[in-house]
Protein backbone atom coordinates (compact mmCIF):
# COMPACT_ATOMS: atom_id res chain seq x y z
CA UNK A 1 0.00 0.00 0.00
CA UNK A 2 1.50 3.31 -1.10
CA UNK A 3 -0.44 6.49 -0.28
CA UNK A 4 0.32 10.11 0.47
CA UNK A 5 1.81 10.93 3.86
CA UNK A 6 0.12 12.25 6.99
CA UNK A 7 -3.21 14.07 6.68
CA UNK A 8 -3.02 13.71 2.87
CA UNK A 9 -3.41 9.90 3.04
CA UNK A 10 -7.23 9.86 2.52
CA UNK A 11 -6.80 11.94 -0.62
CA UNK A 12 -6.90 9.34 -3.37
CA UNK A 13 -9.19 7.78 -5.98
CA UNK A 14 -7.85 4.25 -5.96
CA UNK A 15 -6.34 3.24 -9.28
CA UNK A 16 -7.95 6.25 -10.98
CA UNK A 17 -5.46 8.39 -9.03
CA UNK A 18 -2.94 7.53 -11.74
CA UNK A 19 -5.10 9.49 -14.21
CA UNK A 20 -5.55 12.41 -11.81
CA UNK A 21 -2.31 12.35 -9.77
CA UNK A 22 -1.47 14.44 -6.71
CA UNK A 23 0.68 16.82 -8.77
CA UNK A 24 -2.21 17.57 -11.15
CA UNK A 25 -4.59 18.34 -8.29
CA UNK A 26 -1.99 20.51 -6.54
CA UNK A 27 -1.38 22.47 -9.76
CA UNK A 28 -5.11 23.06 -10.20
CA UNK A 29 -5.42 24.23 -6.59
CA UNK A 30 -2.49 26.62 -7.04
CA UNK A 31 -3.90 27.94 -10.31
CA UNK A 32 -7.27 28.69 -8.68
CA UNK A 33 -5.62 30.00 -5.47
CA UNK A 34 -7.12 27.35 -3.23
CA UNK A 35 -3.86 26.08 -1.75
CA UNK A 36 -3.98 26.63 2.02
CA UNK A 37 -1.30 28.70 3.74
CA UNK A 38 -1.20 26.15 6.56
CA UNK A 39 -1.86 22.42 6.37
CA UNK A 40 -5.31 21.66 7.77
CA UNK A 41 -6.67 18.37 9.04
CA UNK A 42 -8.75 18.39 5.83
CA UNK A 43 -6.38 19.74 3.14
CA UNK A 44 -7.83 21.07 -0.11
CA UNK A 45 -6.27 18.18 -2.06
CA UNK A 46 -8.07 15.64 0.11
CA UNK A 47 -11.37 17.49 -0.33
CA UNK A 48 -10.93 17.39 -4.11
CA UNK A 49 -10.58 13.61 -4.04
CA UNK A 50 -13.52 13.38 -1.63
CA UNK A 51 -15.74 15.17 -4.17
CA UNK A 52 -14.63 12.85 -6.96
CA UNK A 53 -15.12 9.75 -4.81
CA UNK A 54 -18.57 11.03 -3.89
CA UNK A 55 -19.59 10.65 -7.54
CA UNK A 56 -18.47 7.01 -7.55
CA UNK A 57 -20.62 6.39 -4.44
CA UNK A 58 -23.61 8.56 -5.30
CA UNK A 59 -25.90 6.62 -2.97
CA UNK A 60 -23.81 7.53 0.11
CA UNK A 61 -23.43 10.65 2.20
CA UNK A 62 -20.02 12.30 2.41
CA UNK A 63 -19.27 10.79 5.83
CA UNK A 64 -19.83 7.34 4.34
CA UNK A 65 -17.70 8.28 1.33
CA UNK A 66 -14.95 9.25 3.77
CA UNK A 67 -15.23 5.77 5.27
CA UNK A 68 -14.72 4.26 1.81
CA UNK A 69 -11.59 6.38 1.25
CA UNK A 70 -10.10 5.34 4.59
CA UNK A 71 -11.27 1.71 4.80
CA UNK A 72 -8.04 0.46 3.21
CA UNK A 73 -5.79 2.67 5.33
CA UNK A 74 -5.87 0.70 8.56
CA UNK A 75 -2.93 1.35 10.86
CA UNK A 76 -2.46 4.96 9.78
CA UNK A 77 -3.21 7.89 12.13
CA UNK A 78 -6.30 9.33 10.43
CA UNK A 79 -8.63 12.16 11.39
CA UNK A 80 -12.31 11.44 11.99
CA UNK A 81 -14.10 14.55 10.66
CA UNK A 82 -17.72 15.33 11.39
CA UNK A 83 -20.32 15.89 8.70
CA UNK A 84 -20.19 19.61 9.45
CA UNK A 85 -16.40 19.67 8.99
CA UNK A 86 -16.69 17.99 5.59
CA UNK A 87 -19.39 20.46 4.54
CA UNK A 88 -17.29 23.47 5.58
CA UNK A 89 -14.27 22.04 3.74
CA UNK A 90 -16.30 21.69 0.53
CA UNK A 91 -17.59 25.24 0.89
CA UNK A 92 -14.05 26.58 1.39
CA UNK A 93 -12.92 24.81 -1.77
CA UNK A 94 -15.73 26.15 -3.98
CA UNK A 95 -16.47 25.06 -7.56
CA UNK A 96 -13.52 26.75 -9.33
CA UNK A 97 -10.85 24.06 -8.70
CA UNK A 98 -13.17 21.22 -9.77
CA UNK A 99 -14.07 23.09 -12.94
CA UNK A 100 -10.38 23.72 -13.65
CA UNK A 101 -9.65 20.01 -13.17
CA UNK A 102 -12.39 19.10 -15.64
CA UNK A 103 -10.92 21.57 -18.14
CA UNK A 104 -7.56 19.83 -17.81
CA UNK A 105 -9.02 16.35 -18.38
CA UNK A 106 -11.76 16.96 -20.93
CA UNK A 107 -11.19 16.20 -24.60
CA UNK A 108 -11.33 13.20 -26.95
CA UNK A 109 -9.55 10.19 -25.49
CA UNK A 110 -6.35 9.27 -27.29
CA UNK A 111 -6.91 6.01 -29.15
CA UNK A 112 -5.75 4.16 -32.23
CA UNK A 113 -9.18 2.56 -32.78
CA UNK A 114 -10.33 3.14 -36.34
CA UNK A 115 -13.99 3.21 -35.22
CA UNK A 116 -13.57 6.68 -33.70
CA UNK A 117 -12.95 8.31 -37.09
CA UNK A 118 -14.49 8.26 -40.52
CA UNK A 119 -12.30 9.10 -43.49
CA UNK A 120 -9.94 10.95 -41.17
CA UNK A 121 -12.65 12.97 -39.40
CA UNK A 122 -13.18 12.71 -35.64
CA UNK A 123 -16.84 11.85 -35.07
CA UNK A 124 -18.46 14.17 -32.51
CA UNK A 125 -22.02 14.78 -31.34
CA UNK A 126 -23.85 17.49 -29.43
CA UNK A 127 -27.09 17.23 -27.46
CA UNK A 128 -28.70 18.19 -24.16
CA UNK A 129 -30.40 16.55 -21.20
CA UNK A 130 -31.87 17.41 -17.79
CA UNK A 131 -30.46 16.78 -14.32
CA UNK A 132 -32.54 16.95 -11.16
CA UNK A 133 -31.28 19.01 -8.21
CA UNK A 134 -32.25 19.20 -4.55
CA UNK A 135 -35.38 21.16 -3.63
CA UNK A 136 -34.04 23.87 -1.31
CA UNK A 137 -34.55 27.66 -1.15
CA UNK A 138 -30.97 28.22 -2.33
CA UNK A 139 -31.31 26.02 -5.43
CA UNK A 140 -34.81 27.14 -6.48
CA UNK A 141 -33.55 30.72 -6.60
CA UNK A 142 -31.62 29.72 -9.75
CA UNK A 143 -33.01 26.39 -10.93
CA UNK A 144 -36.78 26.33 -11.43
CA UNK A 145 -39.19 23.44 -11.38
CA UNK A 146 -40.61 22.37 -14.72
CA UNK A 147 -44.29 22.80 -15.41
CA UNK A 148 -46.27 19.63 -16.04
CA UNK A 149 -49.87 18.48 -16.28
CA UNK A 150 -50.35 18.36 -12.51
CA UNK A 151 -48.68 21.67 -11.70
CA UNK A 152 -44.89 21.50 -11.45
CA UNK A 153 -42.23 18.82 -11.14
CA UNK A 154 -41.28 17.68 -7.65
CA UNK A 155 -37.67 18.85 -7.96
CA UNK A 156 -35.90 21.71 -9.75
CA UNK A 157 -33.96 20.84 -12.88
CA UNK A 158 -31.05 22.16 -14.89
CA UNK A 159 -30.09 21.70 -18.53
CA UNK A 160 -26.79 20.04 -19.36
CA UNK A 161 -25.39 20.03 -22.90
CA UNK A 162 -22.28 18.12 -23.89
CA UNK A 163 -20.00 17.80 -26.89
CA UNK A 164 -18.94 14.17 -27.08
CA UNK A 165 -16.49 12.08 -29.10
CA UNK A 166 -18.68 9.31 -30.53
CA UNK A 167 -16.18 6.46 -30.72
CA UNK A 168 -15.01 6.66 -27.09
CA UNK A 169 -17.89 8.64 -25.57
CA UNK A 170 -15.36 10.91 -23.88
CA UNK A 171 -16.45 14.46 -23.06
CA UNK A 172 -14.89 17.17 -25.22
CA UNK A 173 -16.79 19.99 -23.48
CA UNK A 174 -19.93 20.56 -21.43
CA UNK A 175 -22.04 23.43 -20.09
CA UNK A 176 -25.05 23.59 -17.79
CA UNK A 177 -27.59 26.32 -17.04
CA UNK A 178 -31.13 26.78 -15.75
CA UNK A 179 -33.75 25.22 -18.01
CA UNK A 180 -34.67 28.70 -19.21
CA UNK A 181 -31.45 28.61 -21.27
CA UNK A 182 -32.13 26.57 -24.40
CA UNK A 183 -30.05 23.86 -26.04
CA UNK A 184 -29.27 26.11 -29.00
CA UNK A 185 -27.77 28.80 -26.76
CA UNK A 186 -25.67 26.14 -25.05
CA UNK A 187 -24.59 24.81 -28.45
CA UNK A 188 -23.22 28.25 -29.28
CA UNK A 189 -21.12 28.08 -26.12
CA UNK A 190 -19.86 24.61 -27.00
CA UNK A 191 -18.78 25.82 -30.43
CA UNK A 192 -15.62 27.06 -28.67
CA UNK A 193 -14.37 23.44 -28.62
CA UNK A 194 -15.07 22.56 -32.26
CA UNK A 195 -12.04 22.27 -34.53
CA UNK A 196 -11.24 21.52 -38.17
CA UNK A 197 -11.00 17.76 -38.61
CA UNK A 198 -14.20 17.09 -36.65
CA UNK A 199 -17.52 15.88 -38.06
CA UNK A 200 -20.28 17.14 -35.78
CA UNK A 201 -23.62 15.33 -35.73
CA UNK A 202 -26.83 16.70 -34.22
CA UNK A 203 -30.59 16.20 -34.38
CA UNK A 204 -33.27 18.35 -36.01
CA UNK A 205 -33.34 20.83 -33.13
CA UNK A 206 -29.93 22.15 -34.23
CA UNK A 207 -30.79 22.70 -37.91
CA UNK A 208 -31.45 26.45 -37.68
CA UNK A 209 -29.63 28.56 -40.27
CA UNK A 210 -27.98 30.89 -37.71
CA UNK A 211 -26.71 28.05 -35.56
CA UNK A 212 -25.42 26.10 -38.55
CA UNK A 213 -23.46 29.15 -39.64
CA UNK A 214 -21.99 29.54 -36.13
CA UNK A 215 -20.95 25.89 -35.96
CA UNK A 216 -19.54 25.82 -39.49
CA UNK A 217 -17.47 28.95 -38.79
CA UNK A 218 -15.33 26.89 -36.39
CA UNK A 219 -13.96 24.86 -39.30
CA UNK A 220 -15.65 21.65 -38.19
CA UNK A 221 -17.80 19.79 -40.71
CA UNK A 222 -21.48 19.17 -39.96
CA UNK A 223 -23.94 16.30 -40.45
CA UNK A 224 -27.33 17.37 -39.10
CA UNK A 225 -30.80 16.01 -39.59
CA UNK A 226 -33.54 18.44 -40.60
CA UNK A 227 -37.26 18.22 -41.29
CA UNK A 228 -38.11 16.30 -44.44
CA UNK A 229 -40.58 18.96 -45.56
CA UNK A 230 -38.10 21.83 -45.29
CA UNK A 231 -37.86 23.71 -48.58
CA UNK A 232 -34.29 23.89 -49.80
CA UNK A 233 -33.29 25.05 -53.30
CA UNK A 234 -31.78 22.44 -55.63
CA UNK A 235 -28.66 24.05 -57.09
CA UNK A 236 -27.04 20.92 -58.49
CA UNK A 237 -27.79 17.18 -58.50
CA UNK A 238 -25.05 14.68 -57.70
CA UNK A 239 -24.65 11.12 -58.95
CA UNK A 240 -24.93 9.67 -55.43
CA UNK A 241 -28.50 11.02 -55.14
CA UNK A 242 -27.68 14.06 -53.00
CA UNK A 243 -28.00 17.63 -54.20
CA UNK A 244 -26.26 20.93 -53.57
CA UNK A 245 -28.19 23.64 -51.78
CA UNK A 246 -27.69 26.64 -49.51
CA UNK A 247 -28.80 27.68 -46.00
CA UNK A 248 -28.34 31.26 -44.88
CA UNK A 249 -25.62 31.81 -47.47
CA UNK A 250 -23.73 28.65 -46.45
CA UNK A 251 -23.25 26.02 -49.18
CA UNK A 252 -24.49 22.60 -48.07
CA UNK A 253 -25.33 19.21 -49.47
CA UNK A 254 -28.72 17.55 -48.87
CA UNK A 255 -29.38 13.81 -48.66
CA UNK A 256 -32.94 12.44 -48.67
CA UNK A 257 -33.48 8.79 -47.82
CA UNK A 258 -36.05 6.26 -46.74
CA UNK A 259 -34.96 3.81 -44.06
CA UNK A 260 -36.91 0.56 -43.71
CA UNK A 261 -36.63 -1.90 -40.83
CA UNK A 262 -38.02 -5.37 -41.48
CA UNK A 263 -38.82 -7.85 -38.69
CA UNK A 264 -41.20 -10.77 -38.29
CA UNK A 265 -43.69 -8.16 -37.11
CA UNK A 266 -43.59 -6.38 -40.49
CA UNK A 267 -41.77 -3.49 -42.18
CA UNK A 268 -41.63 0.04 -40.85
CA UNK A 269 -40.38 2.87 -43.07
CA UNK A 270 -39.43 6.43 -42.22
CA UNK A 271 -38.00 9.39 -44.11
CA UNK A 272 -34.69 11.07 -43.28
CA UNK A 273 -33.21 14.30 -44.56
CA UNK A 274 -29.60 15.10 -43.70
CA UNK A 275 -27.68 18.28 -44.42
CA UNK A 276 -23.91 18.36 -44.46
CA UNK A 277 -21.07 20.75 -45.17
CA UNK A 278 -19.14 17.89 -46.81
CA UNK A 279 -19.77 19.05 -50.36
CA UNK A 280 -17.84 16.49 -52.41
CA UNK A 281 -19.90 13.32 -53.07
CA UNK A 282 -16.81 11.59 -54.41
CA UNK A 283 -14.88 11.73 -51.12
CA UNK A 284 -17.91 11.63 -48.79
CA UNK A 285 -20.65 9.58 -50.52
CA UNK A 286 -24.25 9.77 -49.36
CA UNK A 287 -24.52 5.99 -48.99
CA UNK A 288 -21.93 6.14 -46.17
CA UNK A 289 -23.17 9.31 -44.49
CA UNK A 290 -26.68 7.98 -43.83
CA UNK A 291 -25.68 4.97 -41.68
CA UNK A 292 -22.88 7.07 -40.15
CA UNK A 293 -25.48 9.45 -38.71
CA UNK A 294 -26.63 6.66 -36.40
CA UNK A 295 -23.50 7.42 -34.34
CA UNK A 296 -25.40 10.43 -33.00
CA UNK A 297 -27.11 8.11 -30.53
CA UNK A 298 -23.84 7.52 -28.66
CA UNK A 299 -24.56 10.62 -26.59
CA UNK A 300 -27.85 9.14 -25.40
CA UNK A 301 -25.91 6.14 -24.07
CA UNK A 302 -23.45 8.50 -22.36
CA UNK A 303 -26.29 10.34 -20.62
CA UNK A 304 -27.70 7.00 -19.52
CA UNK A 305 -24.33 6.13 -17.98
CA UNK A 306 -24.19 9.47 -16.16
CA UNK A 307 -27.77 9.55 -14.90
CA UNK A 308 -28.51 5.86 -14.38
CA UNK A 309 -25.22 3.98 -13.88
CA UNK A 310 -23.41 6.63 -11.78
CA UNK A 311 -26.25 8.59 -10.17
CA UNK A 312 -28.75 5.73 -10.16
CA UNK A 313 -31.53 8.17 -11.04
CA UNK A 314 -30.89 10.12 -7.85
CA UNK A 315 -31.18 13.83 -7.19
CA UNK A 316 -27.85 15.68 -6.89
CA UNK A 317 -26.65 16.00 -3.28
CA UNK A 318 -25.80 19.69 -3.25
CA UNK A 319 -28.29 22.14 -1.75
CA UNK A 320 -26.60 25.37 -2.86
CA UNK A 321 -25.83 26.76 -6.32
CA UNK A 322 -22.05 26.64 -5.77
CA UNK A 323 -22.42 23.09 -4.47
CA UNK A 324 -24.34 22.09 -7.60
CA UNK A 325 -21.57 23.47 -9.84
CA UNK A 326 -18.98 21.67 -7.73
CA UNK A 327 -20.85 18.38 -7.93
CA UNK A 328 -21.56 18.49 -11.67
CA UNK A 329 -17.95 19.22 -12.58
CA UNK A 330 -16.87 16.39 -10.28
CA UNK A 331 -19.40 14.10 -11.95
CA UNK A 332 -18.14 14.99 -15.44
CA UNK A 333 -14.54 14.54 -14.31
CA UNK A 334 -15.19 11.08 -12.88
CA UNK A 335 -17.05 10.06 -16.03
CA UNK A 336 -14.09 11.21 -18.11
CA UNK A 337 -11.64 9.28 -15.92
CA UNK A 338 -13.65 6.07 -16.28
CA UNK A 339 -13.87 6.52 -20.04
CA UNK A 340 -10.10 7.10 -20.24
CA UNK A 341 -9.41 3.91 -18.26
CA UNK A 342 -11.76 1.97 -20.55
CA UNK A 343 -10.09 3.30 -23.71
CA UNK A 344 -6.65 2.48 -22.34
CA UNK A 345 -7.86 -1.10 -21.85
CA UNK A 346 -9.44 -1.60 -25.28
CA UNK A 347 -6.52 0.13 -26.99
CA UNK A 348 -4.19 -2.55 -25.62
CA UNK A 349 -5.80 -5.04 -28.02
CA UNK A 350 -5.48 -3.83 -31.63
CA UNK A 351 -8.75 -3.72 -33.53
CA UNK A 352 -10.94 -3.92 -30.42
CA UNK A 353 -13.92 -1.54 -30.66
CA UNK A 354 -14.20 0.74 -27.58
CA UNK A 355 -17.96 0.00 -27.66
CA UNK A 356 -17.16 -3.48 -26.33
CA UNK A 357 -16.04 -2.06 -22.96
CA UNK A 358 -18.64 -2.24 -20.18
CA UNK A 359 -19.12 1.02 -18.30
CA UNK A 360 -20.71 -0.77 -15.32
CA UNK A 361 -17.73 -3.12 -15.05
CA UNK A 362 -15.29 -0.18 -15.02
CA UNK A 363 -17.41 1.69 -12.47
CA UNK A 364 -17.58 -1.24 -10.04
CA UNK A 365 -13.87 -2.02 -10.43
CA UNK A 366 -13.01 1.63 -9.70
CA UNK A 367 -15.14 1.52 -6.56
CA UNK A 368 -13.37 -1.61 -5.35
CA UNK A 369 -9.96 -0.02 -5.87
CA UNK A 370 -10.98 2.94 -3.71
CA UNK A 371 -12.18 0.72 -0.87
CA UNK A 372 -8.91 -1.26 -0.94
CA UNK A 373 -6.78 1.90 -1.43
CA UNK A 374 -5.10 -0.02 -4.26
CA UNK A 375 -3.07 1.14 -7.25
CA UNK A 376 -2.84 4.74 -6.05
CA UNK A 377 0.80 5.36 -6.98
CA UNK A 378 2.08 3.65 -10.12
CA UNK A 379 5.17 1.44 -10.10
CA UNK A 380 8.28 2.38 -12.05
CA UNK A 381 6.91 0.27 -14.92
CA UNK A 382 3.54 1.85 -15.76
CA UNK A 383 0.75 -0.47 -16.88
CA UNK A 384 -1.88 1.53 -18.75
CA UNK A 385 -4.40 -1.30 -18.47
CA UNK A 386 -4.32 -1.73 -14.70
CA UNK A 387 -6.82 -3.67 -12.58
CA UNK A 388 -9.77 -1.70 -13.96
CA UNK A 389 -8.69 -2.51 -17.49
CA UNK A 390 -8.20 -6.17 -16.65
CA UNK A 391 -11.80 -6.34 -15.42
CA UNK A 392 -13.03 -4.55 -18.54
CA UNK A 393 -11.19 -6.91 -20.88
CA UNK A 394 -12.41 -9.94 -18.95
CA UNK A 395 -16.05 -8.88 -19.28
CA UNK A 396 -16.30 -7.47 -22.80
CA UNK A 397 -19.76 -6.77 -24.18
CA UNK A 398 -20.83 -8.75 -27.26
CA UNK A 399 -20.68 -7.04 -30.61
CA UNK A 400 -23.63 -4.76 -31.13
CA UNK A 401 -26.65 -6.11 -32.90
CA UNK A 402 -29.35 -4.20 -34.71
CA UNK A 403 -32.06 -2.92 -32.37
CA UNK A 404 -35.46 -1.65 -33.41
CA UNK A 405 -36.01 0.29 -30.16
CA UNK A 406 -34.42 1.06 -26.82
CA UNK A 407 -33.80 -1.73 -24.32
CA UNK A 408 -36.81 -2.60 -22.15
CA UNK A 409 -37.05 -4.72 -19.02
CA UNK A 410 -39.61 -7.48 -18.61
CA UNK A 411 -40.44 -6.43 -15.08
CA UNK A 412 -41.02 -2.80 -14.20
CA UNK A 413 -39.07 -1.23 -11.34
CA UNK A 414 -42.25 0.54 -10.31
CA UNK A 415 -45.72 -0.74 -9.55
CA UNK A 416 -47.05 2.04 -11.76
CA UNK A 417 -47.24 1.37 -15.52
CA UNK A 418 -45.72 4.68 -16.55
CA UNK A 419 -45.34 3.61 -20.19
CA UNK A 420 -48.65 1.83 -20.48
CA UNK A 421 -49.66 -1.81 -19.97
CA UNK A 422 -49.41 -2.94 -23.60
CA UNK A 423 -45.72 -2.42 -24.33
CA UNK A 424 -44.22 -5.00 -26.68
CA UNK A 425 -41.10 -6.24 -24.88
CA UNK A 426 -40.13 -8.98 -27.32
CA UNK A 427 -36.85 -9.04 -29.25
CA UNK A 428 -36.85 -9.28 -33.04
CA UNK A 429 -34.30 -10.23 -35.66
CA UNK A 430 -34.21 -7.22 -37.98
CA UNK A 431 -32.73 -6.08 -41.27
CA UNK A 432 -32.34 -2.51 -42.46
CA UNK A 433 -32.49 -1.12 -45.99
CA UNK A 434 -31.68 2.42 -47.06
CA UNK A 435 -32.96 4.00 -50.28
CA UNK A 436 -31.59 7.37 -51.31
CA UNK A 437 -34.29 9.53 -52.84
CA UNK A 438 -33.09 11.54 -55.79
CA UNK A 439 -34.62 15.01 -56.17
CA UNK A 440 -37.45 15.29 -58.65
CA UNK A 441 -36.19 16.96 -61.87
Secondary structure, 3 states (H helix, E strand, C coil): CCCCCHHHCCCCCHHHHHCCCHHHHHHHHHHCCCCCCCCCCCCHHHHHHHHHHHHHCCCCCHHHHHHHHHCCCCCCCCCCCCHHHHHHHHHHHCCHHHHHHHHHHCCCCCCCCHHHEECCEEEEEEEEEEEECCCCHHHHCCCCEEEECCEEEEEEEEEEEEEEECCCCCEEEEEEEECCCCHHHHHHHHHHHCCCCEEEEECHHHCCHHHHHHHHCCCCEEEEEECCCCCCCCCEECCCCCEEEEECCEEEEEEEEEEEEEECCEEEEEEEEEEECCCCCCCCCHHHHHHHHHHHHHHHHHHHHHHHHHCCCCCCCCCCHHHHHHHHHHHHHHHHHHHHHHHHHHHCCCCCCHHHCCHHHHHHHHHHHHHCCCCCCCCCCCCCCHHHHHHHHHCCCCCCCCCCCCCCCCCCCCCCCCCCCCCCCCCCCCEEEEEECCCCC
